[in-house]
Amino acid sequence: MPTTHQLKPDKPIRLDDVSTDGKDHHKDRSAAEEEFFSLRHELVDQQQRLYAEGKQKLLIVLQAMDAGGKDGTTRKVFQGVNPQGVRVTSFKKPTDEELAHDFLWRIHKAAPAKGMIGVFNRSHYEDVLVVRVDNLVSEPVWRRRFEQINQFENTLSESNTSILKFYLHISKKEQKKRFQARLDDPTKHWKFSKHDLLKRKQWEHYQEAYEDVLNRCTTAWAPWYVIPADQKWYRNLAIMRVIASTLNRMDPQYPDGTDEVSGVTFE
């Protein structure tokens, strides 16, 4: 299992001390992309085995600041994968029905079933991030949620779900560059919202909130990975390495269908 960007439960971090530059870890973009495509080929095969086996589950959580690359990561990593075996859930502002339940209600419903890969674009962590920065709930409420999240993820883990959590770590400078690219390209205007500018003004508050998430919710059963994400090509490779390694460890197998096919003939 690649551990380059994996956090440890007993080693707190400060995001200011973690580089956002993928070139600190890989200098050759062409070689990185070649490795990525090779690993994606492995992923396609392993996902098919996982789906056919129908016993294990894989949950992938993607969190980032706005323009951090959650959508792009999902598109690049899972391109060519059988869509029957992958379910992507994007968690937006809770509906009235969702707000009428506990904060994990809508999350648990979206957890992957046996044989499935579940991808969370944002997740239950919004309930210790947005609600904290925007003062939507009191501090005692969101502080209790750290342990509630850890217990929830432990429940998933004990039900044969492997959990991978990726924080896509971009710099404020890179975020500005990506926002500007959206403004400059008419085909990307739909991706931009003036609300993004408000969130950008809250950058330091979000960094503080994310540090608490990473330090309080890194566990043996559901570790966080802080992925340098200023270079999309390195971000994709680093995440693919972890996913491919995890599926290899899970080692899904095609079921033995001998009894079903034995003696079958066609007239």
C-alpha positions as CSV (number, residue, x, y, z in Angstrom):
1,M,0.0,0.0,0.0
2,P,1.5,3.4,-1.0
3,T,2.0,5.4,2.2
4,T,3.7,8.6,0.8
5,H,0.7,10.8,1.5
6,Q,-1.1,8.7,4.2
7,L,-1.6,10.3,7.6
8,K,-1.1,8.4,10.8
9,P,-3.4,8.5,13.8
10,D,-0.6,9.5,16.2
11,K,1.1,12.1,14.0
12,P,-0.9,15.4,13.7
13,I,-0.2,17.6,10.7
14,R,-0.4,21.3,9.8
15,L,-1.5,21.9,6.2
16,D,0.9,24.8,5.9
17,D,3.7,22.3,6.3
18,V,2.4,20.0,3.5
19,S,3.4,20.8,-0.1
20,T,0.7,21.2,-2.7
21,D,3.2,20.7,-5.5
22,G,3.2,17.2,-7.0
23,K,6.6,17.9,-8.7
24,D,8.1,17.5,-5.2
25,H,7.2,13.8,-5.6
26,H,7.5,13.2,-9.3
27,K,9.5,15.1,-11.9
28,D,8.4,13.4,-15.1
29,R,4.8,14.1,-16.2
30,S,5.0,11.7,-19.2
31,A,6.2,8.8,-17.1
32,A,3.6,9.6,-14.5
33,E,0.8,9.5,-17.0
34,E,2.1,6.3,-18.5
35,E,2.0,4.7,-15.1
36,F,-1.5,6.1,-14.4
37,F,-2.9,4.5,-17.6
38,S,-1.3,1.2,-16.7
39,L,-2.9,1.3,-13.3
40,R,-6.2,2.3,-14.7
41,H,-6.2,-0.8,-16.8
42,E,-5.6,-2.8,-13.6
43,L,-8.5,-0.9,-12.0
44,V,-10.9,-1.9,-14.8
45,D,-10.0,-5.5,-14.3
46,Q,-10.2,-5.5,-10.5
47,Q,-13.5,-3.6,-10.5
48,Q,-15.0,-6.3,-12.7
49,R,-13.8,-8.9,-10.3
50,L,-15.2,-7.0,-7.3
51,Y,-18.6,-6.7,-8.9
52,A,-18.7,-10.3,-9.9
53,E,-17.6,-11.5,-6.5
54,G,-20.3,-9.5,-4.8
55,K,-18.8,-9.7,-1.3
56,Q,-16.6,-6.7,-0.6
57,K,-17.2,-2.9,-0.9
58,L,-14.9,0.0,-1.5
59,L,-15.7,3.6,-0.4
60,I,-13.7,6.5,-1.8
61,V,-14.2,9.9,-0.2
62,L,-13.0,13.1,-2.0
63,Q,-12.8,16.4,-0.2
64,A,-11.2,19.6,-1.3
65,M,-11.5,23.4,-1.4
66,D,-13.5,24.7,-4.4
67,A,-11.8,24.0,-7.7
68,G,-9.7,21.3,-5.9
69,G,-10.4,18.7,-8.5
70,K,-13.0,16.3,-7.1
71,D,-15.0,16.1,-10.4
72,G,-11.8,15.8,-12.6
73,T,-10.4,13.1,-10.4
74,T,-13.6,11.1,-10.6
75,R,-13.7,11.4,-14.4
76,K,-10.0,10.5,-15.0
77,V,-9.7,7.7,-12.5
78,F,-12.9,5.9,-13.4
79,Q,-12.9,6.4,-17.2
80,G,-13.6,3.0,-18.8
81,V,-14.8,1.3,-15.6
82,N,-18.1,-0.6,-15.8
83,P,-20.6,2.0,-14.6
84,Q,-22.8,-0.7,-13.2
85,G,-20.3,-1.3,-10.5
86,V,-19.5,2.3,-9.5
87,R,-21.9,4.8,-7.9
88,V,-20.9,8.4,-7.5
89,T,-22.8,10.5,-5.0
90,S,-22.4,14.3,-4.9
91,F,-23.5,15.7,-1.6
92,K,-25.1,19.2,-2.0
93,K,-26.9,21.4,0.5
94,P,-29.2,19.1,2.6
95,T,-32.8,18.9,1.6
96,D,-35.6,19.5,4.1
97,E,-36.1,15.8,4.4
98,E,-32.4,15.2,5.1
99,L,-32.3,17.9,7.7
100,A,-35.2,16.2,9.5
101,H,-32.9,13.3,10.2
102,D,-29.5,12.9,11.8
103,F,-26.6,14.2,9.7
104,L,-25.4,10.7,8.8
105,W,-28.8,9.5,7.5
106,R,-28.3,10.6,3.9
107,I,-24.7,9.4,4.0
108,H,-25.5,5.9,5.2
109,K,-28.1,5.4,2.4
110,A,-25.4,6.1,-0.2
111,A,-22.8,3.7,1.3
112,P,-21.7,1.1,-1.3
113,A,-23.4,-2.3,-1.4
114,K,-21.6,-5.6,-1.8
115,G,-19.5,-5.7,-5.0
116,M,-19.7,-1.9,-5.5
117,I,-17.3,1.0,-5.5
118,G,-18.9,4.1,-4.0
119,V,-17.4,7.6,-4.6
120,F,-18.4,10.4,-2.4
121,N,-17.9,13.9,-4.0
122,R,-18.0,15.8,-0.7
123,S,-19.4,13.7,2.1
124,H,-20.3,13.6,5.8
125,Y,-17.3,15.8,6.5
126,E,-19.3,18.8,5.2
127,D,-21.1,18.5,8.6
128,V,-17.9,19.5,10.4
129,L,-16.6,21.9,7.8
130,V,-19.3,24.1,6.3
131,V,-21.5,24.1,9.4
132,R,-18.5,25.1,11.4
133,V,-17.2,27.9,9.2
134,D,-20.7,29.3,8.5
135,N,-21.8,28.9,12.1
136,L,-24.8,26.8,11.1
137,V,-24.7,24.7,14.3
138,S,-23.1,25.3,17.7
139,E,-19.5,24.2,18.4
140,P,-20.5,21.5,20.9
141,V,-22.7,19.9,18.2
142,W,-20.0,19.8,15.4
143,R,-17.3,18.8,17.9
144,R,-19.3,15.7,18.9
145,R,-19.5,14.7,15.3
146,F,-15.8,13.8,14.9
147,E,-16.2,10.8,17.1
148,Q,-19.6,10.0,15.6
149,I,-18.0,9.9,12.2
150,N,-15.2,7.7,13.4
151,Q,-17.7,5.3,14.8
152,F,-19.8,5.3,11.6
153,E,-16.7,4.6,9.5
154,N,-15.7,1.8,11.9
155,T,-19.2,0.3,11.4
156,L,-18.7,0.4,7.6
157,S,-15.2,-1.1,7.9
158,E,-16.5,-4.0,10.1
159,S,-19.1,-4.7,7.5
160,N,-16.4,-5.4,4.9
161,T,-16.1,-1.9,3.4
162,S,-12.6,-0.7,2.7
163,I,-12.4,3.1,3.1
164,L,-10.1,5.5,1.3
165,K,-10.3,9.3,2.1
166,F,-8.5,11.8,-0.1
167,Y,-8.0,15.5,0.6
168,L,-7.0,17.2,-2.6
169,H,-4.6,19.8,-1.3
170,I,-4.3,22.8,-3.6
171,S,-2.7,26.2,-3.0
172,K,-4.7,29.4,-2.9
173,K,-2.7,30.6,-5.9
174,E,-3.7,27.5,-7.9
175,Q,-7.3,27.9,-6.9
176,K,-7.2,31.5,-8.3
177,K,-5.7,30.2,-11.5
178,R,-8.5,27.6,-11.9
179,F,-11.2,30.1,-11.1
180,Q,-9.8,32.4,-13.8
181,A,-9.7,29.6,-16.3
182,R,-13.5,29.1,-15.7
183,L,-14.1,32.8,-16.3
184,D,-12.1,32.8,-19.5
185,D,-13.7,29.8,-21.0
186,P,-17.5,30.2,-21.9
187,T,-17.9,26.4,-21.8
188,K,-16.8,26.5,-18.1
189,H,-19.0,29.4,-16.9
190,W,-21.5,26.9,-15.5
191,K,-18.8,25.7,-13.1
192,F,-18.4,29.1,-11.5
193,S,-20.5,30.7,-8.8
194,K,-20.1,34.0,-7.0
195,H,-20.6,31.9,-3.9
196,D,-17.1,30.5,-4.6
197,L,-15.6,33.9,-4.0
198,L,-17.2,34.0,-0.5
199,K,-15.7,30.6,0.3
200,R,-12.3,31.9,-1.0
201,K,-12.5,34.7,1.6
202,Q,-13.0,32.0,4.2
203,W,-9.8,30.2,3.1
204,E,-8.0,30.3,6.4
205,H,-11.1,29.2,8.4
206,Y,-11.5,26.2,6.1
207,Q,-7.9,25.3,6.4
208,E,-8.2,25.3,10.2
209,A,-11.4,23.2,9.9
210,Y,-9.8,20.7,7.5
211,E,-6.8,20.3,9.8
212,D,-9.2,19.2,12.6
213,V,-10.9,16.8,10.2
214,L,-7.6,15.3,9.1
215,N,-6.1,15.0,12.6
216,R,-9.3,13.9,14.4
217,C,-10.6,11.5,11.8
218,T,-7.5,9.6,10.7
219,T,-8.0,6.1,12.0
220,A,-6.5,2.7,11.4
221,W,-9.7,1.7,9.6
222,A,-10.2,4.9,7.6
223,P,-7.0,6.9,7.1
224,W,-6.8,10.2,5.3
225,Y,-4.5,10.8,2.4
226,V,-3.4,14.4,1.7
227,I,-2.7,14.5,-2.0
228,P,-0.6,17.4,-3.5
229,A,-3.1,18.5,-6.2
230,D,-1.7,21.6,-7.9
231,Q,-0.7,19.3,-10.8
232,K,-3.6,17.3,-12.0
233,W,-1.4,14.6,-13.5
234,Y,0.3,13.9,-10.2
235,R,-3.0,14.1,-8.3
236,N,-4.5,11.4,-10.5
237,L,-1.5,9.1,-10.3
238,A,-1.1,9.4,-6.5
239,I,-4.8,8.5,-6.0
240,M,-4.8,5.8,-8.6
241,R,-1.8,4.2,-6.8
242,V,-3.7,3.9,-3.6
243,I,-6.9,2.6,-5.2
244,A,-5.1,0.0,-7.2
245,S,-3.0,-1.1,-4.3
246,T,-6.2,-1.4,-2.1
247,L,-8.0,-3.5,-4.7
248,N,-5.0,-5.8,-5.0
249,R,-5.0,-6.2,-1.2
250,M,-8.8,-6.9,-1.3
251,D,-8.0,-9.5,-4.0
252,P,-11.6,-10.0,-5.4
253,Q,-12.1,-13.3,-7.2
254,Y,-14.5,-14.4,-9.9
255,P,-17.0,-16.8,-8.3
256,D,-16.9,-20.5,-9.2
257,G,-19.8,-21.0,-11.6
258,T,-18.9,-24.6,-12.4
259,D,-22.3,-26.0,-11.1
260,E,-24.2,-23.6,-13.3
261,V,-22.4,-24.4,-16.6
262,S,-21.7,-28.1,-16.0
263,G,-23.5,-30.2,-18.6
264,V,-25.0,-27.2,-20.4
265,T,-25.6,-27.8,-24.1
266,F,-27.4,-25.8,-26.8
267,E,-29.6,-27.4,-29.4
